[in-house]
């Protein structure tokens, strides 16, 4: 299972999502992730919207195995339901 987190510096939800992904990576052999800094990579909200397939106003935007999960709270819910892990 591979997650991609599109985020930006200074975003507390991006930090939470990245911390959850790090915890999942440490606790599971079948999980890894990549964090993409949208500012460093020059990715705009319009670019993200094309990737997601609908308008994007916030980050993080998270994909698991190329399927759009949503934002940080969506990712936390996904982890709780599908990966037997919950982080507050």
PDB file with one MODEL, atoms N, CA, C and O in Angstrom:
MODEL        1
ATOM      1  N   UNK A   1       0.845  -1.161   0.000  1.00  0.00           N
ATOM      2  CA  UNK A   1       0.000   0.000   0.000  1.00  0.00           C
ATOM      3  C   UNK A   1       0.899   1.234   0.000  1.00  0.00           C
ATOM      4  O   UNK A   1       1.828   1.337   0.800  1.00  0.00           O
ATOM      5  N   UNK A   2       0.611   2.164  -0.904  1.00  0.00           N
ATOM      6  CA  UNK A   2       1.458   3.348  -1.052  1.00  0.00           C
ATOM      7  C   UNK A   2       0.591   4.598  -1.038  1.00  0.00           C
ATOM      8  O   UNK A   2      -0.357   4.716  -1.815  1.00  0.00           O
ATOM      9  N   UNK A   3       0.919   5.526  -0.153  1.00  0.00           N
ATOM     10  CA  UNK A   3       0.178   6.782  -0.047  1.00  0.00           C
ATOM     11  C   UNK A   3       1.020   7.927  -0.581  1.00  0.00           C
ATOM     12  O   UNK A   3       2.242   7.945  -0.434  1.00  0.00           O
ATOM     13  N   UNK A   4       0.345   8.879  -1.201  1.00  0.00           N
ATOM     14  CA  UNK A   4       0.983  10.126  -1.615  1.00  0.00           C
ATOM     15  C   UNK A   4       0.211  11.252  -0.943  1.00  0.00           C
ATOM     16  O   UNK A   4      -1.010  11.351  -1.063  1.00  0.00           O
ATOM     17  N   UNK A   5       0.954  12.100  -0.232  1.00  0.00           N
ATOM     18  CA  UNK A   5       0.357  13.223   0.478  1.00  0.00           C
ATOM     19  C   UNK A   5       0.838  14.508  -0.180  1.00  0.00           C
ATOM     20  O   UNK A   5       2.033  14.805  -0.173  1.00  0.00           O
ATOM     21  N   UNK A   6      -0.085  15.264  -0.745  1.00  0.00           N
ATOM     22  CA  UNK A   6       0.234  16.571  -1.305  1.00  0.00           C
ATOM     23  C   UNK A   6      -0.052  17.605  -0.225  1.00  0.00           C
ATOM     24  O   UNK A   6      -1.196  17.763   0.203  1.00  0.00           O
ATOM     25  N   UNK A   7       0.987  18.310   0.214  1.00  0.00           N
ATOM     26  CA  UNK A   7       0.820  19.285   1.286  1.00  0.00           C
ATOM     27  C   UNK A   7       1.688  20.509   1.061  1.00  0.00           C
ATOM     28  O   UNK A   7       2.342  20.659   0.029  1.00  0.00           O
ATOM     29  N   UNK A   8       1.674  21.383   2.068  1.00  0.00           N
ATOM     30  CA  UNK A   8       2.483  22.600   1.990  1.00  0.00           C
ATOM     31  C   UNK A   8       3.089  22.891   3.358  1.00  0.00           C
ATOM     32  O   UNK A   8       2.564  22.444   4.379  1.00  0.00           O
ATOM     33  N   UNK A   9       4.191  23.638   3.383  1.00  0.00           N
ATOM     34  CA  UNK A   9       4.827  23.984   4.658  1.00  0.00           C
ATOM     35  C   UNK A   9       3.893  24.813   5.536  1.00  0.00           C
ATOM     36  O   UNK A   9       3.128  25.638   5.035  1.00  0.00           O
ATOM     37  N   UNK A  10       3.960  24.590   6.832  1.00  0.00           N
ATOM     38  CA  UNK A  10       3.196  25.377   7.780  1.00  0.00           C
ATOM     39  C   UNK A  10       1.739  24.960   7.925  1.00  0.00           C
ATOM     40  O   UNK A  10       0.979  25.626   8.629  1.00  0.00           O
ATOM     41  N   UNK A  11       1.339  23.889   7.285  1.00  0.00           N
ATOM     42  CA  UNK A  11      -0.042  23.428   7.338  1.00  0.00           C
ATOM     43  C   UNK A  11      -0.167  22.374   8.439  1.00  0.00           C
ATOM     44  O   UNK A  11       0.421  21.298   8.325  1.00  0.00           O
ATOM     45  N   UNK A  12      -0.933  22.665   9.518  1.00  0.00           N
ATOM     46  CA  UNK A  12      -1.017  21.688  10.618  1.00  0.00           C
ATOM     47  C   UNK A  12      -1.673  20.369  10.208  1.00  0.00           C
ATOM     48  O   UNK A  12      -1.314  19.315  10.733  1.00  0.00           O
ATOM     49  N   UNK A  13      -2.624  20.413   9.284  1.00  0.00           N
ATOM     50  CA  UNK A  13      -3.255  19.165   8.833  1.00  0.00           C
ATOM     51  C   UNK A  13      -2.282  18.342   7.994  1.00  0.00           C
ATOM     52  O   UNK A  13      -2.317  17.112   8.026  1.00  0.00           O
ATOM     53  N   UNK A  14      -1.421  19.016   7.248  1.00  0.00           N
ATOM     54  CA  UNK A  14      -0.398  18.301   6.477  1.00  0.00           C
ATOM     55  C   UNK A  14       0.571  17.594   7.422  1.00  0.00           C
ATOM     56  O   UNK A  14       0.969  16.455   7.178  1.00  0.00           O
ATOM     57  N   UNK A  15       0.944  18.275   8.497  1.00  0.00           N
ATOM     58  CA  UNK A  15       1.835  17.687   9.500  1.00  0.00           C
ATOM     59  C   UNK A  15       1.179  16.465  10.136  1.00  0.00           C
ATOM     60  O   UNK A  15       1.827  15.431  10.301  1.00  0.00           O
ATOM     61  N   UNK A  16      -0.106  16.575  10.497  1.00  0.00           N
ATOM     62  CA  UNK A  16      -0.823  15.437  11.095  1.00  0.00           C
ATOM     63  C   UNK A  16      -0.884  14.253  10.141  1.00  0.00           C
ATOM     64  O   UNK A  16      -0.666  13.111  10.546  1.00  0.00           O
ATOM     65  N   UNK A  17      -1.182  14.528   8.871  1.00  0.00           N
ATOM     66  CA  UNK A  17      -1.263  13.444   7.884  1.00  0.00           C
ATOM     67  C   UNK A  17       0.092  12.771   7.701  1.00  0.00           C
ATOM     68  O   UNK A  17       0.175  11.547   7.598  1.00  0.00           O
ATOM     69  N   UNK A  18       1.150  13.573   7.661  1.00  0.00           N
ATOM     70  CA  UNK A  18       2.497  13.020   7.494  1.00  0.00           C
ATOM     71  C   UNK A  18       2.889  12.183   8.717  1.00  0.00           C
ATOM     72  O   UNK A  18       3.494  11.122   8.571  1.00  0.00           O
ATOM     73  N   UNK A  19       2.547  12.656   9.920  1.00  0.00           N
ATOM     74  CA  UNK A  19       2.848  11.891  11.138  1.00  0.00           C
ATOM     75  C   UNK A  19       2.109  10.556  11.142  1.00  0.00           C
ATOM     76  O   UNK A  19       2.668   9.536  11.543  1.00  0.00           O
ATOM     77  N   UNK A  20       0.852  10.561  10.696  1.00  0.00           N
ATOM     78  CA  UNK A  20       0.096   9.311  10.617  1.00  0.00           C
ATOM     79  C   UNK A  20       0.745   8.358   9.614  1.00  0.00           C
ATOM     80  O   UNK A  20       0.877   7.164   9.883  1.00  0.00           O
ATOM     81  N   UNK A  21       1.149   8.887   8.461  1.00  0.00           N
ATOM     82  CA  UNK A  21       1.805   8.051   7.448  1.00  0.00           C
ATOM     83  C   UNK A  21       3.113   7.479   7.978  1.00  0.00           C
ATOM     84  O   UNK A  21       3.443   6.326   7.699  1.00  0.00           O
ATOM     85  N   UNK A  22       3.864   8.278   8.745  1.00  0.00           N
ATOM     86  CA  UNK A  22       5.114   7.787   9.338  1.00  0.00           C
ATOM     87  C   UNK A  22       4.831   6.670  10.338  1.00  0.00           C
ATOM     88  O   UNK A  22       5.562   5.681  10.393  1.00  0.00           O
ATOM     89  N   UNK A  23       3.770   6.830  11.126  1.00  0.00           N
ATOM     90  CA  UNK A  23       3.399   5.795  12.101  1.00  0.00           C
ATOM     91  C   UNK A  23       2.992   4.511  11.381  1.00  0.00           C
ATOM     92  O   UNK A  23       3.394   3.415  11.773  1.00  0.00           O
ATOM     93  N   UNK A  24       2.195   4.656  10.329  1.00  0.00           N
ATOM     94  CA  UNK A  24       1.778   3.483   9.554  1.00  0.00           C
ATOM     95  C   UNK A  24       2.985   2.777   8.944  1.00  0.00           C
ATOM     96  O   UNK A  24       3.058   1.549   8.955  1.00  0.00           O
ATOM     97  N   UNK A  25       3.923   3.544   8.417  1.00  0.00           N
ATOM     98  CA  UNK A  25       5.134   2.974   7.816  1.00  0.00           C
ATOM     99  C   UNK A  25       5.943   2.206   8.860  1.00  0.00           C
ATOM    100  O   UNK A  25       6.479   1.135   8.574  1.00  0.00           O
ATOM    101  N   UNK A  26       6.026   2.756  10.068  1.00  0.00           N
ATOM    102  CA  UNK A  26       6.798   2.109  11.135  1.00  0.00           C
ATOM    103  C   UNK A  26       6.119   0.831  11.632  1.00  0.00           C
ATOM    104  O   UNK A  26       6.794  -0.129  12.003  1.00  0.00           O
ATOM    105  N   UNK A  27       4.787   0.823  11.639  1.00  0.00           N
ATOM    106  CA  UNK A  27       4.059  -0.296  12.234  1.00  0.00           C
ATOM    107  C   UNK A  27       3.633  -1.374  11.246  1.00  0.00           C
ATOM    108  O   UNK A  27       3.266  -2.478  11.649  1.00  0.00           O
ATOM    109  N   UNK A  28       3.679  -1.062   9.961  1.00  0.00           N
ATOM    110  CA  UNK A  28       3.195  -2.024   8.959  1.00  0.00           C
ATOM    111  C   UNK A  28       4.268  -2.276   7.904  1.00  0.00           C
ATOM    112  O   UNK A  28       4.929  -1.345   7.443  1.00  0.00           O
ATOM    113  N   UNK A  29       4.433  -3.528   7.532  1.00  0.00           N
ATOM    114  CA  UNK A  29       5.388  -3.868   6.478  1.00  0.00           C
ATOM    115  C   UNK A  29       4.839  -3.554   5.092  1.00  0.00           C
ATOM    116  O   UNK A  29       5.598  -3.467   4.127  1.00  0.00           O
ATOM    117  N   UNK A  30       3.521  -3.383   4.991  1.00  0.00           N
ATOM    118  CA  UNK A  30       2.888  -3.225   3.676  1.00  0.00           C
ATOM    119  C   UNK A  30       2.483  -1.777   3.381  1.00  0.00           C
ATOM    120  O   UNK A  30       1.654  -1.537   2.504  1.00  0.00           O
ATOM    121  N   UNK A  31       3.060  -0.809   4.105  1.00  0.00           N
ATOM    122  CA  UNK A  31       2.677   0.584   3.905  1.00  0.00           C
ATOM    123  C   UNK A  31       3.910   1.454   3.750  1.00  0.00           C
ATOM    124  O   UNK A  31       4.870   1.327   4.510  1.00  0.00           O
ATOM    125  N   UNK A  32       3.881   2.336   2.764  1.00  0.00           N
ATOM    126  CA  UNK A  32       4.905   3.369   2.615  1.00  0.00           C
ATOM    127  C   UNK A  32       4.230   4.596   2.028  1.00  0.00           C
ATOM    128  O   UNK A  32       3.093   4.528   1.560  1.00  0.00           O
ATOM    129  N   UNK A  33       4.937   5.718   2.057  1.00  0.00           N
ATOM    130  CA  UNK A  33       4.327   6.948   1.567  1.00  0.00           C
ATOM    131  C   UNK A  33       5.373   7.895   0.988  1.00  0.00           C
ATOM    132  O   UNK A  33       6.577   7.735   1.186  1.00  0.00           O
ATOM    133  N   UNK A  34       4.865   8.875   0.273  1.00  0.00           N
ATOM    134  CA  UNK A  34       5.689   9.961  -0.248  1.00  0.00           C
ATOM    135  C   UNK A  34       4.966  11.261   0.064  1.00  0.00           C
ATOM    136  O   UNK A  34       3.767  11.391  -0.179  1.00  0.00           O
ATOM    137  N   UNK A  35       5.704  12.219   0.602  1.00  0.00           N
ATOM    138  CA  UNK A  35       5.143  13.538   0.871  1.00  0.00           C
ATOM    139  C   UNK A  35       5.599  14.476  -0.238  1.00  0.00           C
ATOM    140  O   UNK A  35       6.791  14.564  -0.530  1.00  0.00           O
ATOM    141  N   UNK A  36       4.661  15.169  -0.852  1.00  0.00           N
ATOM    142  CA  UNK A  36       4.974  16.099  -1.935  1.00  0.00           C
ATOM    143  C   UNK A  36       4.667  17.510  -1.458  1.00  0.00           C
ATOM    144  O   UNK A  36       3.513  17.849  -1.192  1.00  0.00           O
ATOM    145  N   UNK A  37       5.707  18.329  -1.352  1.00  0.00           N
ATOM    146  CA  UNK A  37       5.549  19.739  -0.985  1.00  0.00           C
ATOM    147  C   UNK A  37       5.113  20.486  -2.244  1.00  0.00           C
ATOM    148  O   UNK A  37       5.902  20.662  -3.172  1.00  0.00           O
ATOM    149  N   UNK A  38       3.851  20.923  -2.272  1.00  0.00           N
ATOM    150  CA  UNK A  38       3.320  21.518  -3.505  1.00  0.00           C
ATOM    151  C   UNK A  38       4.021  22.826  -3.862  1.00  0.00           C
ATOM    152  O   UNK A  38       4.111  23.176  -5.038  1.00  0.00           O
ATOM    153  N   UNK A  39       4.521  23.555  -2.856  1.00  0.00           N
ATOM    154  CA  UNK A  39       5.247  24.794  -3.159  1.00  0.00           C
ATOM    155  C   UNK A  39       6.604  24.487  -3.784  1.00  0.00           C
ATOM    156  O   UNK A  39       6.976  25.085  -4.794  1.00  0.00           O
ATOM    157  N   UNK A  40       7.337  23.561  -3.185  1.00  0.00           N
ATOM    158  CA  UNK A  40       8.663  23.201  -3.701  1.00  0.00           C
ATOM    159  C   UNK A  40       8.571  22.591  -5.093  1.00  0.00           C
ATOM    160  O   UNK A  40       9.464  22.781  -5.919  1.00  0.00           O
ATOM    161  N   UNK A  41       7.483  21.852  -5.355  1.00  0.00           N
ATOM    162  CA  UNK A  41       7.307  21.184  -6.650  1.00  0.00           C
ATOM    163  C   UNK A  41       6.606  22.069  -7.687  1.00  0.00           C
ATOM    164  O   UNK A  41       6.485  21.688  -8.852  1.00  0.00           O
ATOM    165  N   UNK A  42       6.146  23.248  -7.260  1.00  0.00           N
ATOM    166  CA  UNK A  42       5.467  24.148  -8.184  1.00  0.00           C
ATOM    167  C   UNK A  42       4.084  23.665  -8.609  1.00  0.00           C
ATOM    168  O   UNK A  42       3.643  23.931  -9.727  1.00  0.00           O
ATOM    169  N   UNK A  43       3.406  22.958  -7.714  1.00  0.00           N
ATOM    170  CA  UNK A  43       2.074  22.425  -8.012  1.00  0.00           C
ATOM    171  C   UNK A  43       1.027  23.404  -7.496  1.00  0.00           C
ATOM    172  O   UNK A  43       1.056  23.790  -6.328  1.00  0.00           O
ATOM    173  N   UNK A  44       0.115  23.801  -8.352  1.00  0.00           N
ATOM    174  CA  UNK A  44      -0.935  24.745  -7.970  1.00  0.00           C
ATOM    175  C   UNK A  44      -2.203  24.003  -7.559  1.00  0.00           C
ATOM    176  O   UNK A  44      -2.318  22.792  -7.748  1.00  0.00           O
ATOM    177  N   UNK A  45      -3.164  24.757  -6.989  1.00  0.00           N
ATOM    178  CA  UNK A  45      -4.465  24.158  -6.659  1.00  0.00           C
ATOM    179  C   UNK A  45      -5.154  23.674  -7.921  1.00  0.00           C
ATOM    180  O   UNK A  45      -5.860  22.665  -7.897  1.00  0.00           O
ATOM    181  N   UNK A  46      -4.954  24.391  -9.032  1.00  0.00           N
ATOM    182  CA  UNK A  46      -5.545  23.968 -10.311  1.00  0.00           C
ATOM    183  C   UNK A  46      -4.956  22.630 -10.750  1.00  0.00           C
ATOM    184  O   UNK A  46      -5.679  21.755 -11.228  1.00  0.00           O
ATOM    185  N   UNK A  47      -3.642  22.472 -10.587  1.00  0.00           N
ATOM    186  CA  UNK A  47      -3.001  21.192 -10.923  1.00  0.00           C
ATOM    187  C   UNK A  47      -3.559  20.067 -10.063  1.00  0.00           C
ATOM    188  O   UNK A  47      -3.869  18.987 -10.566  1.00  0.00           O
ATOM    189  N   UNK A  48      -3.687  20.323  -8.763  1.00  0.00           N
ATOM    190  CA  UNK A  48      -4.232  19.315  -7.849  1.00  0.00           C
ATOM    191  C   UNK A  48      -5.676  18.986  -8.216  1.00  0.00           C
ATOM    192  O   UNK A  48      -6.087  17.827  -8.166  1.00  0.00           O
ATOM    193  N   UNK A  49      -6.437  20.006  -8.581  1.00  0.00           N
ATOM    194  CA  UNK A  49      -7.834  19.787  -8.961  1.00  0.00           C
ATOM    195  C   UNK A  49      -7.940  18.840 -10.145  1.00  0.00           C
ATOM    196  O   UNK A  49      -8.829  17.990 -10.187  1.00  0.00           O
ATOM    197  N   UNK A  50      -7.030  18.985 -11.113  1.00  0.00           N
ATOM    198  CA  UNK A  50      -7.024  18.086 -12.273  1.00  0.00           C
ATOM    199  C   UNK A  50      -6.718  16.652 -11.843  1.00  0.00           C
ATOM    200  O   UNK A  50      -7.331  15.702 -12.329  1.00  0.00           O
ATOM    201  N   UNK A  51      -5.774  16.512 -10.934  1.00  0.00           N
ATOM    202  CA  UNK A  51      -5.390  15.187 -10.455  1.00  0.00           C
ATOM    203  C   UNK A  51      -6.523  14.536  -9.661  1.00  0.00           C
ATOM    204  O   UNK A  51      -6.799  13.348  -9.824  1.00  0.00           O
ATOM    205  N   UNK A  52      -7.176  15.322  -8.801  1.00  0.00           N
ATOM    206  CA  UNK A  52      -8.245  14.822  -7.944  1.00  0.00           C
ATOM    207  C   UNK A  52      -9.524  14.582  -8.744  1.00  0.00           C
ATOM    208  O   UNK A  52     -10.276  13.646  -8.472  1.00  0.00           O
ATOM    209  N   UNK A  53      -9.753  15.440  -9.730  1.00  0.00           N
ATOM    210  CA  UNK A  53     -10.961  15.301 -10.544  1.00  0.00           C
ATOM    211  C   UNK A  53     -12.106  16.174 -10.077  1.00  0.00           C
ATOM    212  O   UNK A  53     -13.232  16.037 -10.556  1.00  0.00           O
ATOM    213  N   UNK A  54     -11.825  17.073  -9.140  1.00  0.00           N
ATOM    214  CA  UNK A  54     -12.823  18.035  -8.672  1.00  0.00           C
ATOM    215  C   UNK A  54     -12.070  19.216  -8.067  1.00  0.00           C
ATOM    216  O   UNK A  54     -10.877  19.107  -7.785  1.00  0.00           O
ATOM    217  N   UNK A  55     -12.754  20.350  -7.863  1.00  0.00           N
ATOM    218  CA  UNK A  55     -12.054  21.518  -7.307  1.00  0.00           C
ATOM    219  C   UNK A  55     -11.428  21.218  -5.940  1.00  0.00           C
ATOM    220  O   UNK A  55     -12.031  20.564  -5.089  1.00  0.00           O
ATOM    221  N   UNK A  56     -10.224  21.708  -5.760  1.00  0.00           N
ATOM    222  CA  UNK A  56      -9.480  21.522  -4.515  1.00  0.00           C
ATOM    223  C   UNK A  56      -9.211  22.892  -3.912  1.00  0.00           C
ATOM    224  O   UNK A  56      -8.652  23.772  -4.567  1.00  0.00           O
ATOM    225  N   UNK A  57      -9.609  23.062  -2.676  1.00  0.00           N
ATOM    226  CA  UNK A  57      -9.379  24.333  -1.979  1.00  0.00           C
ATOM    227  C   UNK A  57      -8.390  24.188  -0.833  1.00  0.00           C
ATOM    228  O   UNK A  57      -7.804  25.176  -0.392  1.00  0.00           O
ATOM    229  N   UNK A  58      -8.199  22.968  -0.347  1.00  0.00           N
ATOM    230  CA  UNK A  58      -7.369  22.771   0.841  1.00  0.00           C
ATOM    231  C   UNK A  58      -6.347  21.665   0.617  1.00  0.00           C
ATOM    232  O   UNK A  58      -6.490  20.831  -0.277  1.00  0.00           O
ATOM    233  N   UNK A  59      -5.322  21.680   1.444  1.00  0.00           N
ATOM    234  CA  UNK A  59      -4.364  20.583   1.527  1.00  0.00           C
ATOM    235  C   UNK A  59      -4.370  20.118   2.970  1.00  0.00           C
ATOM    236  O   UNK A  59      -4.751  20.884   3.856  1.00  0.00           O
ATOM    237  N   UNK A  60      -3.964  18.899   3.230  1.00  0.00           N
ATOM    238  CA  UNK A  60      -3.409  17.950   2.271  1.00  0.00           C
ATOM    239  C   UNK A  60      -4.485  17.300   1.405  1.00  0.00           C
ATOM    240  O   UNK A  60      -5.665  17.262   1.752  1.00  0.00           O
ATOM    241  N   UNK A  61      -4.031  16.800   0.281  1.00  0.00           N
ATOM    242  CA  UNK A  61      -4.838  15.924  -0.562  1.00  0.00           C
ATOM    243  C   UNK A  61      -4.083  14.603  -0.591  1.00  0.00           C
ATOM    244  O   UNK A  61      -2.899  14.564  -0.925  1.00  0.00           O
ATOM    245  N   UNK A  62      -4.767  13.529  -0.243  1.00  0.00           N
ATOM    246  CA  UNK A  62      -4.092  12.254  -0.011  1.00  0.00           C
ATOM    247  C   UNK A  62      -4.665  11.163  -0.912  1.00  0.00           C
ATOM    248  O   UNK A  62      -5.877  11.024  -1.075  1.00  0.00           O
ATOM    249  N   UNK A  63      -3.746  10.402  -1.487  1.00  0.00           N
ATOM    250  CA  UNK A  63      -4.090   9.264  -2.334  1.00  0.00           C
ATOM    251  C   UNK A  63      -3.490   8.018  -1.711  1.00  0.00           C
ATOM    252  O   UNK A  63      -2.367   8.051  -1.207  1.00  0.00           O
ATOM    253  N   UNK A  64      -4.232   6.918  -1.743  1.00  0.00           N
ATOM    254  CA  UNK A  64      -3.704   5.616  -1.332  1.00  0.00           C
ATOM    255  C   UNK A  64      -3.870   4.682  -2.517  1.00  0.00           C
ATOM    256  O   UNK A  64      -4.980   4.469  -3.005  1.00  0.00           O
ATOM    257  N   UNK A  65      -2.767   4.133  -2.970  1.00  0.00           N
ATOM    258  CA  UNK A  65      -2.753   3.278  -4.160  1.00  0.00           C
ATOM    259  C   UNK A  65      -3.487   3.958  -5.327  1.00  0.00           C
ATOM    260  O   UNK A  65      -4.298   3.342  -6.019  1.00  0.00           O
ATOM    261  N   UNK A  66      -3.177   5.233  -5.519  1.00  0.00           N
ATOM    262  CA  UNK A  66      -3.687   6.060  -6.619  1.00  0.00           C
ATOM    263  C   UNK A  66      -5.179   6.366  -6.538  1.00  0.00           C
ATOM    264  O   UNK A  66      -5.758   6.868  -7.501  1.00  0.00           O
ATOM    265  N   UNK A  67      -5.809   6.070  -5.399  1.00  0.00           N
ATOM    266  CA  UNK A  67      -7.216   6.390  -5.183  1.00  0.00           C
ATOM    267  C   UNK A  67      -7.285   7.587  -4.234  1.00  0.00           C
ATOM    268  O   UNK A  67      -6.681   7.566  -3.162  1.00  0.00           O
ATOM    269  N   UNK A  68      -8.017   8.627  -4.626  1.00  0.00           N
ATOM    270  CA  UNK A  68      -8.125   9.826  -3.800  1.00  0.00           C
ATOM    271  C   UNK A  68      -8.911   9.512  -2.532  1.00  0.00           C
ATOM    272  O   UNK A  68     -10.052   9.054  -2.595  1.00  0.00           O
ATOM    273  N   UNK A  69      -8.287   9.765  -1.376  1.00  0.00           N
ATOM    274  CA  UNK A  69      -8.919   9.524  -0.086  1.00  0.00           C
ATOM    275  C   UNK A  69      -9.561  10.820   0.423  1.00  0.00           C
ATOM    276  O   UNK A  69     -10.660  10.795   0.977  1.00  0.00           O
ATOM    277  N   UNK A  70      -8.880  11.938   0.234  1.00  0.00           N
ATOM    278  CA  UNK A  70      -9.377  13.230   0.704  1.00  0.00           C
ATOM    279  C   UNK A  70      -8.317  13.940   1.515  1.00  0.00           C
ATOM    280  O   UNK A  70      -7.128  13.879   1.201  1.00  0.00           O
ATOM    281  N   UNK A  71      -8.767  14.622   2.576  1.00  0.00           N
ATOM    282  CA  UNK A  71      -7.867  15.384   3.427  1.00  0.00           C
ATOM    283  C   UNK A  71      -7.402  14.588   4.635  1.00  0.00           C
ATOM    284  O   UNK A  71      -7.509  13.362   4.673  1.00  0.00           O
ATOM    285  N   UNK A  72      -6.887  15.308   5.616  1.00  0.00           N
ATOM    286  CA  UNK A  72      -6.308  14.678   6.801  1.00  0.00           C
ATOM    287  C   UNK A  72      -7.329  13.855   7.575  1.00  0.00           C
ATOM    288  O   UNK A  72      -7.063  12.698   7.900  1.00  0.00           O
ATOM    289  N   UNK A  73      -8.494  14.427   7.877  1.00  0.00           N
ATOM    290  CA  UNK A  73      -9.486  13.681   8.669  1.00  0.00           C
ATOM    291  C   UNK A  73     -10.015  12.486   7.883  1.00  0.00           C
ATOM    292  O   UNK A  73     -10.342  11.454   8.469  1.00  0.00           O
ATOM    293  N   UNK A  74     -10.103  12.619   6.551  1.00  0.00           N
ATOM    294  CA  UNK A  74     -10.502  11.484   5.717  1.00  0.00           C
ATOM    295  C   UNK A  74      -9.457  10.371   5.799  1.00  0.00           C
ATOM    296  O   UNK A  74      -9.803   9.191   5.864  1.00  0.00           O
ATOM    297  N   UNK A  75      -8.183  10.752   5.795  1.00  0.00           N
ATOM    298  CA  UNK A  75      -7.093   9.796   5.879  1.00  0.00           C
ATOM    299  C   UNK A  75      -7.103   9.100   7.242  1.00  0.00           C
ATOM    300  O   UNK A  75      -6.891   7.890   7.322  1.00  0.00           O
ATOM    301  N   UNK A  76      -7.348   9.861   8.313  1.00  0.00           N
ATOM    302  CA  UNK A  76      -7.422   9.265   9.646  1.00  0.00           C
ATOM    303  C   UNK A  76      -8.557   8.248   9.715  1.00  0.00           C
ATOM    304  O   UNK A  76      -8.390   7.164  10.273  1.00  0.00           O
ATOM    305  N   UNK A  77      -9.703   8.595   9.152  1.00  0.00           N
ATOM    306  CA  UNK A  77     -10.844   7.672   9.139  1.00  0.00           C
ATOM    307  C   UNK A  77     -10.524   6.437   8.303  1.00  0.00           C
ATOM    308  O   UNK A  77     -10.866   5.318   8.686  1.00  0.00           O
ATOM    309  N   UNK A  78      -9.867   6.640   7.165  1.00  0.00           N
ATOM    310  CA  UNK A  78      -9.472   5.524   6.298  1.00  0.00           C
ATOM    311  C   UNK A  78      -8.526   4.588   7.056  1.00  0.00           C
ATOM    312  O   UNK A  78      -8.681   3.368   7.002  1.00  0.00           O
ATOM    313  N   UNK A  79      -7.554   5.155   7.755  1.00  0.00           N
ATOM    314  CA  UNK A  79      -6.590   4.343   8.507  1.00  0.00           C
ATOM    315  C   UNK A  79      -7.295   3.554   9.600  1.00  0.00           C
ATOM    316  O   UNK A  79      -6.985   2.384   9.826  1.00  0.00           O
ATOM    317  N   UNK A  80      -8.241   4.190  10.276  1.00  0.00           N
ATOM    318  CA  UNK A  80      -8.963   3.504  11.346  1.00  0.00           C
ATOM    319  C   UNK A  80      -9.796   2.352  10.781  1.00  0.00           C
ATOM    320  O   UNK A  80      -9.824   1.265  11.358  1.00  0.00           O
ATOM    321  N   UNK A  81     -10.461   2.580   9.678  1.00  0.00           N
ATOM    322  CA  UNK A  81     -11.360   1.570   9.117  1.00  0.00           C
ATOM    323  C   UNK A  81     -10.628   0.451   8.384  1.00  0.00           C
ATOM    324  O   UNK A  81     -11.049  -0.704   8.437  1.00  0.00           O
ATOM    325  N   UNK A  82      -9.540   0.784   7.704  1.00  0.00           N
ATOM    326  CA  UNK A  82      -8.892  -0.174   6.806  1.00  0.00           C
ATOM    327  C   UNK A  82      -7.533  -0.677   7.264  1.00  0.00           C
ATOM    328  O   UNK A  82      -7.059  -1.703   6.776  1.00  0.00           O
ATOM    329  N   UNK A  83      -6.904   0.022   8.185  1.00  0.00           N
ATOM    330  CA  UNK A  83      -5.539  -0.330   8.546  1.00  0.00           C
ATOM    331  C   UNK A  83      -5.382  -0.637  10.037  1.00  0.00           C
ATOM    332  O   UNK A  83      -4.260  -0.740  10.534  1.00  0.00           O
ATOM    333  N   UNK A  84      -6.496  -0.782  10.747  1.00  0.00           N
ATOM    334  CA  UNK A  84      -6.478  -1.127  12.171  1.00  0.00           C
ATOM    335  C   UNK A  84      -5.596  -0.193  12.981  1.00  0.00           C
ATOM    336  O   UNK A  84      -4.858  -0.622  13.868  1.00  0.00           O
ATOM    337  N   UNK A  85      -5.685   1.098  12.659  1.00  0.00           N
ATOM    338  CA  UNK A  85      -4.880   2.075  13.384  1.00  0.00           C
ATOM    339  C   UNK A  85      -5.687   3.345  13.526  1.00  0.00           C
ATOM    340  O   UNK A  85      -6.380   3.767  12.600  1.00  0.00           O
ATOM    341  N   UNK A  86      -5.593   3.935  14.669  1.00  0.00           N
ATOM    342  CA  UNK A  86      -6.253   5.225  14.869  1.00  0.00           C
ATOM    343  C   UNK A  86      -5.325   6.127  15.646  1.00  0.00           C
ATOM    344  O   UNK A  86      -4.728   5.718  16.642  1.00  0.00           O
ATOM    345  N   UNK A  87      -5.209   7.352  15.187  1.00  0.00           N
ATOM    346  CA  UNK A  87      -4.346   8.323  15.850  1.00  0.00           C
ATOM    347  C   UNK A  87      -5.168   9.577  16.109  1.00  0.00           C
ATOM    348  O   UNK A  87      -5.883  10.054  15.227  1.00  0.00           O
ATOM    349  N   UNK A  88      -5.063  10.099  17.303  1.00  0.00           N
ATOM    350  CA  UNK A  88      -5.738  11.365  17.592  1.00  0.00           C
ATOM    351  C   UNK A  88      -4.739  12.477  17.634  1.00  0.00           C
ATOM    352  O   UNK A  88      -5.106  13.629  17.864  1.00  0.00           O
TER     353      UNK A  88
ENDMDL
END
